[in-house]
Amino acid sequence: MGDRLVAALLDYLVLLAYGVLLVVAVQASGETGSHAINYRDPAELVGVALAALIASPFVFYFLACEIFFNGQTLGKKARHLRVMRLDGTPPRLGDYFLRWLLRPLEIIATAGGLATIVVLLNGRGQRLGDLLAGTAVLSLRPAAALHIAEAEIPAGYQPVFEQAAQLSDHDVALLRQLLHHSLRQQNHQLLHDTALKIKQLLGVSSDLSDEAFLQTVLRDHASLPALGR
């Protein structure tokens, strides 16, 4: 929750800086007065369209950033946060739109109070927009409690799934986060969806339980560098 609040503060500082630059630019241009708009004048209409375009970041900043920066705003990027679907896949365009659609109610109208309460109550990094879209905000920092140290891998350990070598560091960090959240919240559906996604990604099958399978994949990934990966 702390990281999300800091990320939001950074994002609003970006918007504040943009607003200050706009005010300075308007004052420097001398266009500080107001007049009735003549909608029959093409030049007036172009001016209105340009003004709307310049003001659009205040409305679409969060939506545009998350779409074009892979689930991250500038603030989220600084705090190593990312919007993801509960099954670990990237959100779709409609998911981002649903999150953004409820932002005025959750964050602007209630000064962030409603979003904070919902996140704290459900414990899964979800505000109302996330609940509607099936997404959550996850930390990209590896969960320390789920690190598999070399000392925990028995001498002579043979990997069960050598395909685990295909996983990138980002994949493993995300897997640890999803496993951590599903076990902490006893979310068996998230655990199953994560295991299914990893099986599809690696092209493997297993009779192990979902938790045992994911722990085995993490252990295999940690042991494979010693085998020459």
FENHU-V154599 format. One line per field, one symbol per residue. burial: 1 if it has 9 or more other C-alpha atoms within 8 Angstrom, else 0. A space follows every 10 residues. Layout:
burial = ???
This chain:
burial = 0001011111 1000100000 0000011000 0000000000 0001100000 0000011000 1110111001 1111111011 1111111101 1000111111 0111011101 0111110111 0000111111 1111111111 0110000100 0010000010 1111101000 0111111111 1110001001 1111101010 0100000001 1011011111 111100000
